[in-house]
Amino acid sequence: MRQFNIKKGRHHCNYWWTKLFRLRWNHKKWNVVFILSDNCYWTPPRNDDDGDINKLYGCGFGFNHHKNSWRIGWVPVFNKENYLNLYAYVYDEAERGHISRLIGEVKVNRPYAVTVEIIDDKYRFTCLDLGVFIDMPNVNKDCKLQFDLYFYAGGNNPAIHDMTCFVDFNPL
């Protein structure tokens, strides 16, 4: 597994530049295995922006990942220590933003796996560890150029402290 770190006060992890070297063409399925460390949890929330989804991993299509991409993200469960809500989310150009759905609750420092598959006009997120599958719209299904999207502290708030995750992602 690769280790990704976000320093306190920053948004991006230490791997942002590698997306230039992780281009791929026309993959339809990914397996993402991850561990979110205990430093991905904090409480209490600083403000409403702490409810924004933080990116664990994702895949962008074409040249603008804010028009078409899928992502897996998390938000701390602020009233349940060391638990995080895991989300599937996609950027939908027609909706001018992202659409998200809760996959489920995960505990820090434990491994989980999510498979993401492109099936016609949708992305299917499957998390067998939680017994969940979710279908989300794929608004630009013809785009073949793909690149990785890495660990990111989302919203207007930067990382509250140093954060670490471990991810193994494989296009299948």
C-alpha angles and dihedrals in degrees: 000000000000119000117227123192133192115195121224110274094021134100103203128066125230093267102062093113094055093074087083088063097042099067115142138173130237104333114166104190138040134185114209119189115182149167119204108206124228089257088070087072125076138158146233104032113246093218140325091294090069085074090064116110116260115212119243097175139326148158127246125204128213119349101312118055090189089067099047129008144112123226143180114218145164144216124193117255091233095199096047116061117234095003126118132193109234117213139193111212139172135190111239115194091198090056092043093230143028134310117210137188129188114249093185147270121308131186122233120253093025127109121245133174131215124184118204120196133181109226113177106292098356145062115229117209113196124186108178090180087067097029092241138133123179130187118211129180121267104207098184106036095161096064110110103177110093138180137178123259113208140207111307137172100231137212126026094311119085121216111304090215137345109309130197136191134171119220136179110189124179130177106222 
